[in-house]
Structure formats: structure tokens, C-alpha cells
């Protein structure tokens, strides 16, 4: 009887595990793809790819795309598209550089003005899309061309650079070591990640209790425990990467703050539900009382504001504003969303997914650069990866 019970438990565990995998196919597929990319590049680069220094730089390289992707998620989930984020980022970065480097404006004031300018760009897009019913791709394509000209107008075709240390710190510096300043291991960063693991475990326990109290289904204890252990180990692994180099970059802190805010916004607010409802079925959303114009206007404003934030981080890391800044960032941003499981048809997507998608895009750029592959080959590979991601989305929808 004992053996029979064990067999039944094993079968139920297997069936439960299979059910979890089937219901989270997108997430597991993209995580597996990211790990596979890392393994392949590690082999092809003789282990250089997975060194702490390179992985830390990799995370730094994906910050601006990750920030843009958080806004683009809302745009695509609502069934729209923004083709202008790259050129707008370049223009806003040039504006910040012009104010700080050429006009001597205080960096803090310049940052606020730049983000406010991004807000106004979002208002401009929202006015034409939400209130004048112009197609999103037409509005943003016109901005794509117009802001190219504005960037040239600001920079006059030359590079603007060399900023104050306080501004460069946003894109280049790391949080300070508070405990063992002479140690090669960044203890402060490690402690912060341990705190993050503890917070995650407490959050999972409380969420499980609340779901049980309200009569919702929950994972089997064994599966829930396995989930907590795996995610905790992943957080610890990232923490060891940063701790083994120079700690957590300020840019990563900004990205985590943006991702956290937008994760709450998309999953735990009426606005988030409205966005997904519009992308799922706009007519049904309208009949349900959703204010379509207000929601789309808000999406555009959030996208413009995040573009301002991303422009600050990117310009600070580059320590310069160039006429080519932001070139094709819109394609990388859209690709990050789609690779991260956001459906091009709208209605489906997560912040966690777009961050993983941004990591995939940055990993491809970083790995192929380490291998010294020609630029044309890099574009071909990234294009193929994007096509594959869309095909997977179509296959999942059919299934």
C-alpha cells in the first residue's frame, strides 16, 4: 500500500509539474533560450563570455533597452507600436548633453528637463493616436524622421561630450562598498542580494497564504518549494556575478526600480487591466466601460517619459551625445518585447519577460562582438532570432 501511495504521489507530482510547464511555456522557453545562448557563447569565446567582468558589462549594456522595453510592453500589449523610441532617445540625449556640456546647466535640472521633454513627446503621440485616430505606426514613423532632424539641429552634426562626474556616475558608476573597502569581493552588493532573496521568500509565503485564504488554487508544496529554491539560486547567482566584479551599477538600480514599478502597474492596477483588455479585444473593452482614449494617452505618456529616462542612462554611460545615438534602438526594443513573450497581436506580455528579452538581445550583441563577427552577420542573426520568436508566438496561439 505504501508503494502504491508513493507511485500515485509521483504521478501526481509529474502531472502537476507538466501542467505548470504547459501554462508557463513562454517564460520557460525564453529562459531556456537565454541559458542556451550563454552556454554557446561561453564555449565559442573560451569562457570569456561568462566571466564576472563581461556579465557585469552585459547587464550594463542592456539597461537602456530594458527601460524602453518596459514602456514598449504597454504599447504592444494595447495593440499599438512605437517606431520612434530610438530617434527620440537620441534627441533627448543630445538635449541633455547640450544643456550640461555647452550651456553649463546643473545636471539635476538638465535631467528633469530631459524627462519632461520625453513626457511632452508622449503627449504629442497620444494626442494624434488617441484623439485624432491616426494610426500609431504613422504617428511614430513621422516622429522617427522628425527627431532625426532635431538631433542634427541640436548637435550641429558633431559629438557633444565630456560631462561632470555626477552625471557620468548614472551610467558608469557602482554603489559604494560600505563594509570591506579593501576586499576584491563587494560585500555590500552580496548583502543586498541576500536581503532580496529573503524578501522574495517572505513575499511568496504571504502570497500563498492569501491565495489559500481566498480559495484560489496554489502549487503543490513540493513544486512551490522547488520554485522558491530555483529563483533564489538565480538571484544569488546574479548577486555573485556583481559581487565578484565591482558591485551593482547605478544604472541597474534604475532599471530594477522601473521594472518593479511597471510590474505592479501592469499586474495590480485597474490601468494595467485596461491595457490588456484593449489589446485582447478593444470593442469588448469599450463596451465594458474602459476609457480607450485616456488609457492610450497614458500609455504614450509613459513611453515618452521612459524614453527620457533611458536617454539619460545611455548618454551618461556613453559620456557623449552623437548624431547616431539611438540608431535602431526601436528595433532592439520591439525585439526584446517579442522575444520576451509579448504577443505582436496584443493582449499578452509581462515585465519579467521583456527584461529577459532585453538580456537575450544584449547577450547576442555582446557575444557576437567578443567573437569579432562582422556587423552584417550580427544583423542577420538578430533578425532570424526575432522571426523565430514571432513563429513561436503564433504556434503557441494556435495550440
Long-range contacts (C-beta under 8 A, 24 or more apart in sequence): 12-220, 13-220, 13-222, 13-223, 16-219, 16-220, 16-223, 17-223, 20-219, 20-223, 25-396, 26-341, 26-348, 26-353, 26-396, 27-341, 27-350, 27-352, 27-353, 27-356, 29-341, 29-392, 30-339, 30-340, 30-341, 30-353, 30-356, 30-357, 30-360, 31-356, 33-339, 33-360, 34-356, 34-359, 34-360, 34-363, 37-360, 37-363, 37-364, 37-367, 38-363, 40-367, 41-363, 41-366, 41-367, 41-370, 41-371, 44-367, 44-371, 45-367, 45-370, 45-371, 48-370, 49-366, 49-367, 49-370, 52-240, 52-241, 52-242, 52-244, 52-245, 53-245, 54-366, 54-370, 55-241, 56-241, 56-242, 56-245, 56-246, 56-249, 57-366, 58-359, 58-362, 58-363, 58-366, 59-241, 59-242, 59-249, 59-252, 59-359, 59-362, 60-171, 60-249, 60-251, 60-252, 60-317, 61-362, 61-365, 61-366, 62-358, 62-359, 62-361, 62-362, 63-249, 63-251, 63-252, 63-254, 63-255, 63-310, 63-313, 63-314, 63-317, 64-89, 64-310, 64-311, 64-313, 64-314, 64-317, 64-329, 65-310, 65-329, 65-332, 65-333, 65-336, 65-358, 65-361, 65-362, 66-255, 66-258, 66-259, 66-336, 66-354, 66-355, 66-358, 66-359, 67-254, 67-255, 67-258, 67-306, 67-309, 67-310, 67-313, 68-306, 68-307, 68-310, 68-329, 68-333, 69-333, 69-336, 69-337, 69-340, 69-354, 69-355, 69-357, 69-358, 70-258, 70-259, 70-262, 70-306, 70-351, 70-354, 70-355, 71-262, 71-302, 71-303, 71-305, 71-306, 71-307, 72-303, 72-333, 72-334, 72-336, 72-337, 72-354, 73-262, 73-266, 73-337, 73-342, 73-349, 73-350, 73-351, 73-354, 74-262, 74-266, 74-275, 74-299, 74-302, 74-303, 75-136, 75-299, 75-300, 75-303, 76-279, 76-334, 76-337, 76-338, 76-342, 76-343, 76-344, 76-346, 76-349, 77-266, 77-275, 77-276, 77-279, 77-342, 77-343, 77-346, 77-347, 77-348, 77-349, 78-275, 78-278, 78-279, 78-295, 78-296, 78-299, 78-346, 79-278, 79-279, 79-282, 79-345, 79-346, 79-347, 80-129, 80-136, 80-296, 80-299, 80-346, 81-136, 81-137, 81-140, 81-334, 82-125, 82-136, 82-140, 82-303, 82-330, 83-137, 83-140, 83-141, 83-143, 83-144, 83-330, 84-125, 84-140, 84-141, 84-143, 84-144, 84-147, 84-330, 85-303, 85-307, 85-310, 85-326, 85-329, 85-330, 85-333, 86-144, 86-326, 86-327, 86-328, 86-329, 86-330, 86-331, 86-333, 87-143, 87-144, 87-145, 87-147, 87-148, 87-151, 87-326, 87-330, 88-118, 88-121, 88-143, 88-147, 88-304, 88-307, 88-311, 88-326, 89-307, 89-310, 89-311, 89-314, 89-325, 89-326, 89-329, 90-147, 90-148, 90-151, 90-311, 90-321, 90-322, 90-323, 90-324, 90-325, 90-326, 90-327, 91-147, 91-150, 91-151, 91-154, 91-311, 91-326, 92-117, 92-118, 92-121, 92-307, 92-308, 92-311, 92-312, 93-311, 93-312, 93-314, 93-315, 93-321, 93-325, 93-326, 94-151, 94-154, 94-155, 94-160, 94-321, 94-325, 95-154, 96-311, 96-312, 96-315, 96-321, 97-155, 97-160, 97-161, 97-163, 97-315, 97-320, 97-321, 98-154, 98-155, 98-160, 98-321, 100-163, 100-164, 100-167, 101-160, 101-161, 101-162, 101-163, 102-160, 107-163, 107-164, 107-166, 107-167, 110-167, 111-167, 111-312, 114-308, 114-311, 114-312, 115-305, 115-308, 115-309, 115-312, 116-308, 117-308, 118-304, 118-305, 118-306, 118-307, 118-308, 118-309, 118-311, 119-301, 119-304, 119-305, 119-308, 120-304, 121-304, 121-307, 121-308, 122-300, 122-301, 122-302, 122-303, 122-304, 122-305, 122-307, 123-297, 123-300, 123-301, 123-304, 124-304, 125-300, 125-303, 125-304, 126-296, 126-297, 126-298, 126-299, 126-300, 126-301, 127-297, 129-296, 129-300, 130-292, 130-293, 130-294, 130-296, 130-297, 130-300, 131-293, 131-297, 144-330, 151-323, 151-325, 152-323, 155-321, 155-322, 155-323, 157-323, 159-320, 159-321, 159-322, 159-323, 160-320, 160-321, 161-318, 161-319, 161-320, 161-321, 162-319, 162-320, 163-316, 163-319, 167-316, 168-316, 168-319, 169-250, 169-316, 170-250, 170-251, 170-254, 170-312, 170-313, 170-316, 170-317, 171-250, 171-251, 171-312, 171-313, 171-314, 171-315, 171-316, 171-317, 171-318, 171-319, 172-249, 172-316, 172-317, 172-319, 173-249, 173-250, 174-246, 174-247, 174-248, 174-249, 174-250, 175-247, 175-248, 175-249, 175-250, 175-253, 176-247, 177-247, 185-243, 185-244, 186-242, 186-243, 186-244, 186-245, 186-246, 186-247, 186-248, 187-243, 188-247, 189-239, 189-242, 189-243, 189-247, 189-248, 190-239, 190-240, 190-243, 192-239, 192-248, 193-235, 193-236, 193-238, 193-239, 193-242, 193-243, 194-236, 194-239, 196-235, 196-239, 197-232, 197-235, 197-236, 200-228, 200-231, 200-232, 200-235, 201-228, 201-232, 204-228, 251-313, 251-316, 251-317, 254-309, 254-313, 255-355, 258-306, 258-309, 259-351, 259-355, 262-351, 263-350, 263-351, 263-352, 266-350, 266-351, 267-350, 271-295, 271-298, 275-299, 276-347, 276-348, 278-346, 279-345, 279-346, 279-347, 279-348, 280-346, 280-347, 281-347, 332-361, 332-382, 335-361, 335-382, 335-385, 335-386, 335-389, 336-360, 336-361, 338-386, 338-389, 338-390, 338-393, 339-385, 339-386, 339-389, 341-393, 343-393, 343-397, 344-390, 344-393, 345-393, 345-397, 360-385
